[in-house]
Amino acid sequence: MATDDLGIRQIPPMAGETADDAIARTILQILRELTAGTRNVVPMGAVTVALRRDVDWDISESAIGATVERIDDLRGSTAATPPPPAVVLPGAPPVLDSVQN
């Protein structure tokens, strides 16, 4: 139902477009409409819960930094992008601050 609501089921490529190009074009348009407030957000909570449960996943630290940089570029920000958070290895002891938090 969410894919139908978003219009991302069976996206037809335009002339000279690959299927990946058509998907990228459609997703970009949806994101523009969402950020402009001209499209309602489709609740995806149940989908993400099911995907997290059934599919191996992880957070890509480099993708977070690249996304923040791209958002800054799109907004015209001149502020420096903070460094990505440190990667914590499984089983590593916690690092406490000066007041032991």
ROVEX-256945 format. One record per residue: residue number from 1; residue in three letters; x, y, z of N, C-alpha, C, CB in turn. Coordinates in Angstrom, 1 decimal. Glycine has a CB too. Example, Ala and Ser with C-alpha at 12.3 -4.5 7.8 and 13.67 -1.06 7.14 Angstrom:
ROVEX-256945
- 1;Ala;13.2;-5.7;7.8;12.3;-4.5;7.8;13.2;-3.3;7.8;11.3;-4.5;9.0
- 2;Ser;12.8;-2.2;7.1;13.7;-1.1;7.1;12.9;0.0;7.9;14.1;-0.6;5.7
end
This chain:
ROVEX-256945
- 1;Met;0.8;-1.2;0.0;0.0;0.0;0.0;0.9;1.3;0.0;-0.9;0.0;1.2
- 2;Ala;2.0;1.2;0.8;2.8;2.4;0.8;3.5;2.7;-0.5;3.9;2.2;1.9
- 3;Thr;3.9;1.6;-1.3;4.5;1.9;-2.6;3.4;2.5;-3.5;5.0;0.6;-3.1
- 4;Asp;2.2;2.0;-3.4;1.1;2.6;-4.3;0.9;4.1;-3.9;-0.2;1.8;-4.1
- 5;Asp;0.8;4.4;-2.6;0.6;5.7;-2.1;1.7;6.7;-2.6;0.5;5.8;-0.6
- 6;Leu;2.9;6.2;-2.6;4.1;7.0;-3.0;4.2;7.1;-4.5;5.4;6.5;-2.4
- 7;Gly;3.6;6.1;-5.2;3.8;6.1;-6.7;5.1;5.5;-7.1;3.6;7.4;-7.3
- 8;Ile;5.6;4.5;-6.3;6.9;3.9;-6.7;6.8;2.5;-7.1;7.8;4.0;-5.5
- 9;Arg;5.6;2.0;-7.5;5.5;0.7;-8.0;5.4;0.8;-9.5;4.2;0.0;-7.4
- 10;Gln;6.3;0.0;-10.2;6.3;-0.1;-11.6;6.5;1.3;-12.2;5.0;-0.7;-12.2
- 11;Ile;7.7;1.9;-12.0;8.0;3.3;-12.5;8.4;3.1;-13.9;9.1;3.9;-11.6
- 12;Pro;7.7;3.7;-14.9;8.1;3.6;-16.3;9.2;4.6;-16.6;6.9;3.9;-17.2
- 13;Pro;10.3;4.0;-17.2;11.4;4.9;-17.6;11.0;5.9;-18.7;12.6;4.1;-18.1
- 14;Met;11.5;7.1;-18.7;11.3;8.0;-19.8;12.3;7.7;-20.9;11.5;9.5;-19.3
- 15;Ala;12.1;8.3;-22.1;13.0;8.0;-23.2;14.4;8.2;-22.8;12.6;8.9;-24.4
- 16;Gly;15.3;7.3;-23.1;16.7;7.4;-22.8;17.1;7.1;-21.4;17.2;8.7;-23.2
- 17;Glu;16.2;6.7;-20.6;16.4;6.5;-19.1;16.6;5.0;-18.9;15.3;7.1;-18.3
- 18;Thr;17.5;4.7;-18.0;17.5;3.3;-17.5;16.5;3.1;-16.4;19.0;2.9;-17.0
- 19;Ala;16.3;1.9;-15.9;15.3;1.7;-14.8;15.9;2.4;-13.6;15.1;0.2;-14.5
- 20;Asp;17.2;2.3;-13.3;17.8;3.0;-12.1;17.6;4.5;-12.2;19.3;2.7;-12.0
- 21;Asp;17.7;5.1;-13.4;17.5;6.5;-13.6;16.1;6.9;-13.3;17.9;6.9;-15.1
- 22;Ala;15.1;6.1;-13.8;13.7;6.3;-13.5;13.4;6.3;-12.0;12.8;5.3;-14.3
- 23;Ile;14.0;5.3;-11.3;13.7;5.2;-9.9;14.3;6.4;-9.2;14.4;3.9;-9.3
- 24;Ala;15.6;6.8;-9.5;16.2;8.0;-8.9;15.4;9.2;-9.2;17.6;8.1;-9.4
- 25;Arg;14.9;9.4;-10.4;14.1;10.6;-10.7;12.9;10.7;-9.9;13.8;10.6;-12.2
- 26;Thr;12.2;9.5;-9.8;10.9;9.5;-9.0;11.1;9.7;-7.6;10.3;8.1;-9.2
- 27;Ile;12.2;9.1;-7.0;12.4;9.3;-5.6;12.8;10.7;-5.3;13.6;8.3;-5.1
- 28;Leu;13.6;11.3;-6.1;14.0;12.7;-5.9;12.8;13.6;-6.0;15.0;13.1;-7.0
- 29;Gln;11.9;13.3;-6.9;10.6;14.1;-7.0;9.8;14.0;-5.7;9.8;13.7;-8.2
- 30;Ile;9.7;12.7;-5.2;8.9;12.5;-4.0;9.6;13.3;-2.8;8.9;11.0;-3.7
- 31;Leu;10.9;13.2;-2.7;11.6;13.9;-1.6;11.4;15.4;-1.7;13.1;13.6;-1.6
- 32;Arg;11.4;16.0;-2.9;11.1;17.4;-3.1;9.7;17.8;-2.7;11.3;17.8;-4.6
- 33;Glu;8.8;16.9;-3.0;7.4;17.2;-2.6;7.2;17.1;-1.1;6.4;16.2;-3.3
- 34;Leu;7.8;16.1;-0.5;7.7;16.0;0.9;8.3;17.2;1.7;8.5;14.7;1.4
- 35;Thr;9.5;17.6;1.2;10.2;18.7;1.9;9.4;20.0;1.6;11.6;18.8;1.4
- 36;Ala;8.8;20.1;0.5;8.0;21.3;0.1;6.6;21.4;0.8;7.8;21.5;-1.4
- 37;Gly;6.2;20.2;1.4;5.0;20.1;2.1;3.8;19.9;1.1;4.7;21.4;2.9
- 38;Thr;4.1;19.6;-0.1;3.0;19.4;-1.1;2.6;17.9;-1.2;3.4;19.8;-2.5
- 39;Arg;3.2;17.0;-0.4;2.9;15.6;-0.4;2.8;15.2;1.1;3.9;14.7;-1.2
- 40;Asn;1.9;14.4;1.4;1.8;13.9;2.8;2.8;12.7;3.0;0.4;13.4;3.1
- 41;Val;3.3;12.7;4.2;4.2;11.6;4.5;3.5;10.3;4.7;5.0;11.9;5.9
- 42;Val;4.0;9.3;4.1;3.4;8.0;4.2;4.0;7.2;5.4;3.6;7.1;2.9
- 43;Pro;3.1;6.8;6.4;3.7;6.1;7.5;4.4;4.8;7.1;2.5;5.8;8.6
- 44;Met;5.6;4.7;7.5;6.4;3.5;7.1;6.9;2.7;8.3;7.6;4.0;6.2
- 45;Gly;6.4;3.0;9.5;6.9;2.4;10.7;6.9;0.9;10.6;6.2;2.9;11.9
- 46;Ala;5.8;0.3;10.2;5.6;-1.1;10.2;6.6;-1.7;9.2;4.2;-1.5;9.9
- 47;Val;6.8;-1.1;8.1;7.7;-1.6;7.1;9.1;-1.6;7.6;7.7;-0.7;5.8
- 48;Thr;9.6;-0.5;8.3;10.9;-0.5;8.8;11.1;-1.6;9.9;11.3;0.9;9.3
- 49;Val;10.1;-1.8;10.7;10.2;-2.8;11.8;10.4;-4.2;11.1;9.0;-2.8;12.7
- 50;Ala;9.6;-4.5;10.1;9.7;-5.8;9.4;11.0;-5.9;8.7;8.6;-5.9;8.4
- 51;Leu;11.5;-4.9;8.1;12.8;-5.0;7.4;13.9;-5.2;8.4;13.1;-3.7;6.6
- 52;Arg;13.9;-4.5;9.5;15.0;-4.6;10.5;15.0;-6.0;11.1;14.8;-3.6;11.6
- 53;Arg;13.8;-6.6;11.2;13.7;-7.9;11.8;14.1;-9.0;10.8;12.3;-8.2;12.2
- 54;Asp;13.8;-8.8;9.5;14.0;-9.9;8.5;15.3;-9.7;7.7;12.9;-9.9;7.7
- 55;Val;15.9;-8.6;7.7;17.1;-8.3;6.8;18.3;-7.9;7.6;16.7;-7.3;5.7
- 56;Asp;19.5;-8.4;7.3;20.7;-7.9;7.9;20.9;-6.5;7.5;21.9;-8.8;7.5
- 57;Trp;21.2;-5.6;8.4;21.4;-4.2;8.1;22.4;-3.6;9.1;20.1;-3.4;8.2
- 58;Asp;23.0;-2.4;8.7;23.9;-1.7;9.6;23.8;-0.2;9.1;25.3;-2.2;9.6
- 59;Ile;24.4;0.6;9.9;24.4;2.1;9.6;25.8;2.4;9.0;24.2;2.9;10.9
- 60;Ser;25.8;3.0;7.8;27.0;3.3;7.2;27.4;4.7;7.6;26.8;3.3;5.6
- 61;Glu;28.5;4.8;8.4;29.0;6.1;8.9;29.4;7.0;7.8;30.2;5.9;9.8
- 62;Ser;30.0;6.5;6.7;30.4;7.4;5.6;29.2;7.9;4.9;31.3;6.6;4.6
- 63;Ala;28.1;7.2;4.8;26.9;7.6;4.2;26.2;8.8;5.0;25.9;6.5;4.0
- 64;Ile;26.3;8.7;6.3;25.8;9.8;7.2;26.5;11.1;6.9;25.9;9.4;8.7
- 65;Gly;27.8;11.0;6.9;28.6;12.2;6.6;28.4;12.8;5.2;30.1;11.9;6.7
- 66;Ala;28.3;11.9;4.2;28.0;12.3;2.8;26.6;12.9;2.7;28.1;11.1;1.9
- 67;Thr;25.6;12.4;3.5;24.3;13.0;3.5;24.3;14.3;4.1;23.3;12.0;4.2
- 68;Val;24.9;14.5;5.2;25.0;15.8;5.9;25.7;16.8;4.9;25.8;15.7;7.2
- 69;Glu;26.8;16.4;4.3;27.4;17.3;3.4;26.5;17.7;2.2;28.7;16.7;2.8
- 70;Arg;25.8;16.8;1.7;24.9;17.1;0.5;23.8;18.0;1.0;24.3;15.7;0.0
- 71;Ile;23.2;17.8;2.2;22.2;18.7;2.7;22.7;20.1;2.8;21.6;18.2;4.0
- 72;Asp;23.9;20.2;3.4;24.6;21.5;3.5;24.8;22.2;2.1;25.9;21.4;4.2
- 73;Asp;25.2;21.4;1.2;25.3;21.9;-0.2;24.0;22.4;-0.7;25.9;20.8;-1.1
- 74;Leu;23.0;21.6;-0.6;21.6;22.0;-1.1;21.1;23.3;-0.4;20.7;20.9;-0.9
- 75;Arg;21.4;23.4;0.9;20.9;24.5;1.7;21.8;25.7;1.5;20.8;24.2;3.2
- 76;Gly;23.0;25.5;0.9;24.0;26.6;0.8;24.7;27.0;2.0;23.3;27.8;0.3
- 77;Ser;24.8;26.0;2.9;25.5;26.2;4.2;27.0;26.4;4.0;25.2;25.1;5.2
- 78;Thr;27.5;27.4;4.8;28.9;27.6;4.8;29.6;27.0;6.0;29.3;29.1;4.6
- 79;Ala;28.8;26.5;6.9;29.4;25.9;8.1;30.1;24.7;7.8;28.2;25.6;9.2
- 80;Ala;31.2;24.5;8.6;32.0;23.3;8.4;31.2;22.0;8.9;33.3;23.4;9.2
- 81;Thr;31.3;21.0;8.1;30.6;19.7;8.5;31.4;19.1;9.6;30.5;18.8;7.3
- 82;Pro;30.7;18.7;10.7;31.4;18.0;11.8;32.0;16.7;11.4;30.5;17.9;13.0
- 83;Pro;33.0;16.2;12.0;33.5;14.9;11.6;32.5;13.8;12.0;34.9;14.6;12.4
- 84;Pro;32.6;12.7;11.3;31.6;11.6;11.6;31.9;11.1;13.0;31.7;10.5;10.5
- 85;Pro;30.9;10.5;13.6;31.1;9.9;14.9;32.1;8.8;14.9;29.8;9.5;15.5
- 86;Ala;32.8;8.5;16.0;33.7;7.5;16.0;33.0;6.1;15.9;34.6;7.5;17.3
- 87;Val;33.7;5.2;15.3;33.1;3.8;15.2;33.4;3.1;16.5;33.7;3.1;14.0
- 88;Val;32.4;2.5;17.1;32.6;1.8;18.4;32.6;0.3;18.0;31.5;2.1;19.4
- 89;Leu;33.7;-0.4;18.4;33.8;-1.8;18.1;33.0;-2.6;19.1;35.2;-2.3;18.1
- 90;Pro;32.3;-3.7;18.7;31.6;-4.5;19.6;32.5;-5.0;20.7;31.0;-5.8;18.9
- 91;Gly;32.0;-4.9;22.0;32.8;-5.4;23.1;33.8;-4.4;23.7;33.5;-6.6;22.8
- 92;Ala;33.8;-3.2;23.0;34.7;-2.1;23.5;34.2;-1.5;24.8;34.9;-1.0;22.4
- 93;Pro;35.0;-1.2;25.8;34.5;-0.6;27.0;33.9;0.8;26.7;35.6;-0.5;28.1
- 94;Pro;32.9;1.2;27.5;32.4;2.5;27.3;33.4;3.6;27.7;31.1;2.7;28.2
- 95;Val;33.3;4.7;27.0;34.1;5.9;27.3;33.3;6.9;28.1;34.7;6.5;25.9
- 96;Leu;33.8;7.2;29.3;33.1;8.1;30.2;33.6;9.5;30.0;33.1;7.7;31.6
- 97;Asp;32.7;10.5;30.2;33.1;11.9;30.2;33.7;12.3;31.6;32.0;12.9;29.8
- 98;Ser;34.0;13.6;31.8;34.6;14.0;33.0;33.8;13.9;34.2;35.1;15.5;32.9
- 99;Val;32.5;13.7;34.1;31.6;13.5;35.2;31.0;12.1;35.2;30.4;14.6;35.2
- 100;Gln;31.7;11.2;34.6;31.4;9.8;34.5;30.1;9.4;33.9;31.5;9.3;35.9
- 101;Asn;29.7;10.2;32.9;28.5;9.9;32.1;28.8;9.1;30.9;27.7;11.2;31.7
end
